[in-house]
Amino acid sequence: MDNNWKRKFTILWTGQFISLISSSAVNFAIIIWLSLKTGSTEVLAFSAIAALLPQALIGPFAGVYIDRWNRKRTMIFADGFVAVCTLCMSLSFYFGYESLLLIYVMLGLRSVGSAFHMPAMQASIPLLAPQSELLRIAGINQIIQSVSGIAGPALGAFAIGMLSIGNVLLLDILGALFAIISLLFIHIPNPKPEEKASGFSHIWNDMRTAFREISFNKGLSFLFLYSIIGLFCIMPVAVLFPLLTINHFKGDKFEISVIEIIWGVGMLIGGGLLGIWKTKINKVIIINLMHIVIGLTFAWSGWLSYNHFTFFVVLTAIGGISASLYNASFTTIIQEEIKSNMLGRVFSLYYSFSVLPSIIGLLFTGIIADFIGINRTFIILGLLIIVTGICSFLTPALMNLQKNKN
């Protein structure tokens, strides 16, 4: 292990931090633009599907190539692809072509880049840092994501108020360039590649190998299952946050920004706890408990009356803390349980497995919200997440997953 791993992470995190802030700003500006322009649950749901579906479909194939290719070059290519696609979209808006279809296409193309970038990034971390530091690094990653989640929406709200949507998109290009430049200054080792042919049958076999790696580990299989069920319930709620703020709490751009920023503050606190405090608590217990806490915050938010926006802000902060602890613990377990030369495939499979059920949930978001109301949607899905957490505690194979690592 390279003794200069801290310096490498500092350079890597700097570029990723700037990139995440710009992406967060652009994503939030798009949400505001769609929310205020249409006020439609279906439009927000379809935009989320457009941002998820390409990643879900090509993710397993992307994972195979991530484990074969140079991971540093893969991340550079992915960032560059996103920048070029975003530039094309920005130019289209600049010349007066603004449409929902264009927004969906842009989100879909960005998703293709993410299908390669995110798994490559997560698969590279165990190659750069000691295993004993993985949870703390995951916590610091959550800090970076949460700070971008705080600064990004503020920047996005300001930008969309001052600039056209086409000009706002240029922020994402700037962020991608910073990320690419930071990667040029570090060396990311690659696990020894397996000598394999490139035909479809061999690619399919690589995917099956990754699937077997998960399925043969019973505890890991249950971890994936419960996480996917949780995301199936979480994604529709996440899409409805702006509309709950506008329709129920009578908010506007400012209140939407507050909720988005407070979620980021919560994630910052959660990441800070893991980054500073080297916990000995079993990471499976953290994940299961966070399922319950997140479910409680969603259900309680749905029960609030329209004049309790302040309490909604508090619940959102608690949800952000819980999500940060959950994400960091989950990522670390995968990095510890899976061999480094298979991490790209396994992370890609997880992203695909989790996204596809989320898309199914999102397809019915508009129908459910219109039929039973946004508030009741929060309550019902929150209760289902709580049940998922309770079932996780009652699954012996899952509870035994990390016993020898704590």
PENOR-V241368 format. One record per residue. N is the residue number from 1. RES is the residue in one letter. SS is DSSP state (h for helix, s for strand, l for the rest). NEAR is the number of other C-alpha atoms within 12 Angstrom. Layout:
BEGIN
n=N res=RES ss=SS near=NEAR
n=N res=RES ss=SS near=NEAR
END
This chain:
BEGIN
n=1 res=M ss=l near=14
n=2 res=D ss=l near=17
n=3 res=N ss=l near=12
n=4 res=N ss=l near=16
n=5 res=W ss=h near=25
n=6 res=K ss=h near=19
n=7 res=R ss=h near=18
n=8 res=K ss=h near=26
n=9 res=F ss=h near=32
n=10 res=T ss=h near=22
n=11 res=I ss=h near=25
n=12 res=L ss=h near=34
n=13 res=W ss=h near=34
n=14 res=T ss=h near=29
n=15 res=G ss=h near=31
n=16 res=Q ss=h near=39
n=17 res=F ss=h near=35
n=18 res=I ss=h near=33
n=19 res=S ss=h near=39
n=20 res=L ss=h near=41
n=21 res=I ss=h near=37
n=22 res=S ss=h near=39
n=23 res=S ss=h near=42
n=24 res=S ss=h near=39
n=25 res=A ss=h near=40
n=26 res=V ss=h near=45
n=27 res=N ss=h near=39
n=28 res=F ss=h near=43
n=29 res=A ss=h near=40
n=30 res=I ss=h near=41
n=31 res=I ss=h near=42
n=32 res=I ss=h near=39
n=33 res=W ss=h near=35
n=34 res=L ss=h near=33
n=35 res=S ss=h near=32
n=36 res=L ss=h near=24
n=37 res=K ss=h near=17
n=38 res=T ss=h near=17
n=39 res=G ss=l near=23
n=40 res=S ss=l near=30
n=41 res=T ss=h near=38
n=42 res=E ss=h near=27
n=43 res=V ss=h near=34
n=44 res=L ss=h near=42
n=45 res=A ss=h near=39
n=46 res=F ss=h near=33
n=47 res=S ss=h near=36
n=48 res=A ss=h near=42
n=49 res=I ss=h near=35
n=50 res=A ss=h near=33
n=51 res=A ss=h near=34
n=52 res=L ss=h near=39
n=53 res=L ss=h near=36
n=54 res=P ss=h near=32
n=55 res=Q ss=h near=39
n=56 res=A ss=h near=35
n=57 res=L ss=h near=29
n=58 res=I ss=h near=31
n=59 res=G ss=h near=38
n=60 res=P ss=h near=39
n=61 res=F ss=h near=37
n=62 res=A ss=h near=41
n=63 res=G ss=h near=46
n=64 res=V ss=h near=43
n=65 res=Y ss=h near=38
n=66 res=I ss=h near=45
n=67 res=D ss=h near=42
n=68 res=R ss=h near=32
n=69 res=W ss=l near=30
n=70 res=N ss=l near=27
n=71 res=R ss=h near=40
n=72 res=K ss=h near=38
n=73 res=R ss=h near=28
n=74 res=T ss=h near=34
n=75 res=M ss=h near=40
n=76 res=I ss=h near=35
n=77 res=F ss=h near=30
n=78 res=A ss=h near=34
n=79 res=D ss=h near=43
n=80 res=G ss=h near=33
n=81 res=F ss=h near=29
n=82 res=V ss=h near=39
n=83 res=A ss=h near=35
n=84 res=V ss=h near=25
n=85 res=C ss=h near=30
n=86 res=T ss=h near=39
n=87 res=L ss=h near=27
n=88 res=C ss=h near=26
n=89 res=M ss=h near=36
n=90 res=S ss=h near=29
n=91 res=L ss=h near=23
n=92 res=S ss=h near=24
n=93 res=F ss=h near=25
n=94 res=Y ss=h near=19
n=95 res=F ss=l near=14
n=96 res=G ss=l near=15
n=97 res=Y ss=l near=17
n=98 res=E ss=l near=23
n=99 res=S ss=l near=21
n=100 res=L ss=h near=26
n=101 res=L ss=h near=18
n=102 res=L ss=h near=26
n=103 res=I ss=h near=38
n=104 res=Y ss=h near=29
n=105 res=V ss=h near=28
n=106 res=M ss=h near=40
n=107 res=L ss=h near=35
n=108 res=G ss=h near=31
n=109 res=L ss=h near=33
n=110 res=R ss=h near=41
n=111 res=S ss=h near=37
n=112 res=V ss=h near=35
n=113 res=G ss=h near=36
n=114 res=S ss=h near=41
n=115 res=A ss=h near=46
n=116 res=F ss=h near=49
n=117 res=H ss=h near=40
n=118 res=M ss=h near=40
n=119 res=P ss=h near=43
n=120 res=A ss=h near=45
n=121 res=M ss=h near=42
n=122 res=Q ss=h near=44
n=123 res=A ss=h near=43
n=124 res=S ss=h near=40
n=125 res=I ss=h near=42
n=126 res=P ss=h near=39
n=127 res=L ss=h near=33
n=128 res=L ss=h near=33
n=129 res=A ss=l near=28
n=130 res=P ss=l near=22
n=131 res=Q ss=h near=22
n=132 res=S ss=h near=20
n=133 res=E ss=h near=26
n=134 res=L ss=h near=34
n=135 res=L ss=h near=43
n=136 res=R ss=h near=31
n=137 res=I ss=h near=38
n=138 res=A ss=h near=42
n=139 res=G ss=h near=37
n=140 res=I ss=h near=36
n=141 res=N ss=h near=40
n=142 res=Q ss=h near=43
n=143 res=I ss=h near=39
n=144 res=I ss=h near=38
n=145 res=Q ss=h near=41
n=146 res=S ss=h near=38
n=147 res=V ss=h near=39
n=148 res=S ss=h near=39
n=149 res=G ss=h near=40
n=150 res=I ss=h near=36
n=151 res=A ss=h near=35
n=152 res=G ss=h near=42
n=153 res=P ss=h near=41
n=154 res=A ss=h near=34
n=155 res=L ss=h near=32
n=156 res=G ss=h near=42
n=157 res=A ss=h near=35
n=158 res=F ss=h near=23
n=159 res=A ss=h near=30
n=160 res=I ss=h near=32
n=161 res=G ss=h near=22
n=162 res=M ss=h near=14
n=163 res=L ss=l near=21
n=164 res=S ss=l near=26
n=165 res=I ss=h near=40
n=166 res=G ss=h near=34
n=167 res=N ss=h near=30
n=168 res=V ss=h near=38
n=169 res=L ss=l near=42
n=170 res=L ss=h near=34
n=171 res=L ss=h near=35
n=172 res=D ss=h near=43
n=173 res=I ss=h near=35
n=174 res=L ss=h near=31
n=175 res=G ss=h near=34
n=176 res=A ss=h near=41
n=177 res=L ss=h near=32
n=178 res=F ss=h near=31
n=179 res=A ss=h near=38
n=180 res=I ss=h near=35
n=181 res=I ss=h near=27
n=182 res=S ss=h near=30
n=183 res=L ss=h near=33
n=184 res=L ss=h near=20
n=185 res=F ss=l near=20
n=186 res=I ss=l near=28
n=187 res=H ss=l near=24
n=188 res=I ss=l near=34
n=189 res=P ss=l near=27
n=190 res=N ss=l near=29
n=191 res=P ss=l near=24
n=192 res=K ss=l near=16
n=193 res=P ss=l near=19
n=194 res=E ss=l near=17
n=195 res=E ss=l near=11
n=196 res=K ss=l near=17
n=197 res=A ss=l near=16
n=198 res=S ss=l near=17
n=199 res=G ss=l near=11
n=200 res=F ss=h near=14
n=201 res=S ss=h near=13
n=202 res=H ss=h near=18
n=203 res=I ss=h near=24
n=204 res=W ss=h near=22
n=205 res=N ss=h near=20
n=206 res=D ss=h near=35
n=207 res=M ss=h near=33
n=208 res=R ss=h near=23
n=209 res=T ss=h near=25
n=210 res=A ss=h near=32
n=211 res=F ss=h near=30
n=212 res=R ss=h near=20
n=213 res=E ss=h near=26
n=214 res=I ss=h near=29
n=215 res=S ss=h near=20
n=216 res=F ss=l near=17
n=217 res=N ss=l near=22
n=218 res=K ss=h near=22
n=219 res=G ss=h near=28
n=220 res=L ss=h near=36
n=221 res=S ss=h near=28
n=222 res=F ss=h near=30
n=223 res=L ss=h near=43
n=224 res=F ss=h near=33
n=225 res=L ss=h near=26
n=226 res=Y ss=h near=37
n=227 res=S ss=h near=39
n=228 res=I ss=h near=32
n=229 res=I ss=h near=32
n=230 res=G ss=h near=42
n=231 res=L ss=h near=38
n=232 res=F ss=h near=31
n=233 res=C ss=h near=41
n=234 res=I ss=h near=42
n=235 res=M ss=h near=37
n=236 res=P ss=h near=43
n=237 res=V ss=h near=48
n=238 res=A ss=h near=37
n=239 res=V ss=h near=41
n=240 res=L ss=h near=43
n=241 res=F ss=h near=41
n=242 res=P ss=h near=38
n=243 res=L ss=h near=42
n=244 res=L ss=h near=39
n=245 res=T ss=h near=39
n=246 res=I ss=h near=27
n=247 res=N ss=h near=27
n=248 res=H ss=h near=29
n=249 res=F ss=l near=29
n=250 res=K ss=l near=19
n=251 res=G ss=l near=26
n=252 res=D ss=l near=23
n=253 res=K ss=h near=29
n=254 res=F ss=h near=21
n=255 res=E ss=h near=29
n=256 res=I ss=h near=38
n=257 res=S ss=h near=35
n=258 res=V ss=h near=32
n=259 res=I ss=h near=41
n=260 res=E ss=h near=44
n=261 res=I ss=h near=35
n=262 res=I ss=h near=35
n=263 res=W ss=h near=41
n=264 res=G ss=h near=39
n=265 res=V ss=h near=38
n=266 res=G ss=h near=35
n=267 res=M ss=h near=41
n=268 res=L ss=h near=38
n=269 res=I ss=h near=33
n=270 res=G ss=h near=40
n=271 res=G ss=h near=37
n=272 res=G ss=h near=30
n=273 res=L ss=h near=27
n=274 res=L ss=h near=36
n=275 res=G ss=h near=28
n=276 res=I ss=h near=19
n=277 res=W ss=l near=19
n=278 res=K ss=l near=22
n=279 res=T ss=l near=22
n=280 res=K ss=l near=19
n=281 res=I ss=l near=20
n=282 res=N ss=l near=25
n=283 res=K ss=h near=36
n=284 res=V ss=h near=43
n=285 res=I ss=h near=33
n=286 res=I ss=h near=34
n=287 res=I ss=h near=40
n=288 res=N ss=h near=38
n=289 res=L ss=h near=31
n=290 res=M ss=h near=38
n=291 res=H ss=h near=46
n=292 res=I ss=h near=34
n=293 res=V ss=h near=36
n=294 res=I ss=h near=46
n=295 res=G ss=h near=40
n=296 res=L ss=h near=32
n=297 res=T ss=h near=38
n=298 res=F ss=h near=45
n=299 res=A ss=h near=32
n=300 res=W ss=h near=31
n=301 res=S ss=h near=42
n=302 res=G ss=h near=37
n=303 res=W ss=h near=29
n=304 res=L ss=l near=27
n=305 res=S ss=l near=19
n=306 res=Y ss=l near=20
n=307 res=N ss=l near=16
n=308 res=H ss=l near=20
n=309 res=F ss=h near=27
n=310 res=T ss=h near=21
n=311 res=F ss=h near=22
n=312 res=F ss=h near=35
n=313 res=V ss=h near=33
n=314 res=V ss=h near=25
n=315 res=L ss=h near=31
n=316 res=T ss=h near=39
n=317 res=A ss=h near=34
n=318 res=I ss=h near=34
n=319 res=G ss=h near=42
n=320 res=G ss=h near=42
n=321 res=I ss=h near=37
n=322 res=S ss=h near=39
n=323 res=A ss=h near=44
n=324 res=S ss=h near=45
n=325 res=L ss=h near=47
n=326 res=Y ss=h near=39
n=327 res=N ss=h near=37
n=328 res=A ss=h near=40
n=329 res=S ss=h near=42
n=330 res=F ss=h near=39
n=331 res=T ss=h near=41
n=332 res=T ss=h near=39
n=333 res=I ss=h near=39
n=334 res=I ss=h near=43
n=335 res=Q ss=h near=36
n=336 res=E ss=h near=31
n=337 res=E ss=h near=30
n=338 res=I ss=l near=29
n=339 res=K ss=l near=25
n=340 res=S ss=h near=33
n=341 res=N ss=h near=34
n=342 res=M ss=h near=42
n=343 res=L ss=h near=47
n=344 res=G ss=h near=47
n=345 res=R ss=h near=47
n=346 res=V ss=h near=47
n=347 res=F ss=h near=49
n=348 res=S ss=h near=41
n=349 res=L ss=h near=42
n=350 res=Y ss=h near=39
n=351 res=Y ss=h near=39
n=352 res=S ss=h near=36
n=353 res=F ss=h near=34
n=354 res=S ss=h near=34
n=355 res=V ss=h near=39
n=356 res=L ss=h near=31
n=357 res=P ss=h near=30
n=358 res=S ss=h near=36
n=359 res=I ss=h near=34
n=360 res=I ss=h near=27
n=361 res=G ss=h near=33
n=362 res=L ss=h near=38
n=363 res=L ss=h near=29
n=364 res=F ss=l near=29
n=365 res=T ss=h near=41
n=366 res=G ss=h near=30
n=367 res=I ss=h near=20
n=368 res=I ss=h near=25
n=369 res=A ss=h near=34
n=370 res=D ss=h near=19
n=371 res=F ss=h near=14
n=372 res=I ss=h near=17
n=373 res=G ss=l near=24
n=374 res=I ss=h near=38
n=375 res=N ss=h near=32
n=376 res=R ss=h near=27
n=377 res=T ss=h near=40
n=378 res=F ss=h near=39
n=379 res=I ss=h near=29
n=380 res=I ss=h near=30
n=381 res=L ss=h near=40
n=382 res=G ss=h near=38
n=383 res=L ss=h near=31
n=384 res=L ss=h near=30
n=385 res=I ss=h near=38
n=386 res=I ss=h near=33
n=387 res=V ss=h near=27
n=388 res=T ss=h near=36
n=389 res=G ss=h near=37
n=390 res=I ss=h near=24
n=391 res=C ss=h near=26
n=392 res=S ss=h near=36
n=393 res=F ss=h near=28
n=394 res=L ss=l near=18
n=395 res=T ss=l near=24
n=396 res=P ss=h near=19
n=397 res=A ss=h near=21
n=398 res=L ss=h near=31
n=399 res=M ss=h near=29
n=400 res=N ss=l near=24
n=401 res=L ss=l near=29
n=402 res=Q ss=l near=30
n=403 res=K ss=h near=18
n=404 res=N ss=h near=13
n=405 res=K ss=h near=19
n=406 res=N ss=l near=18
END
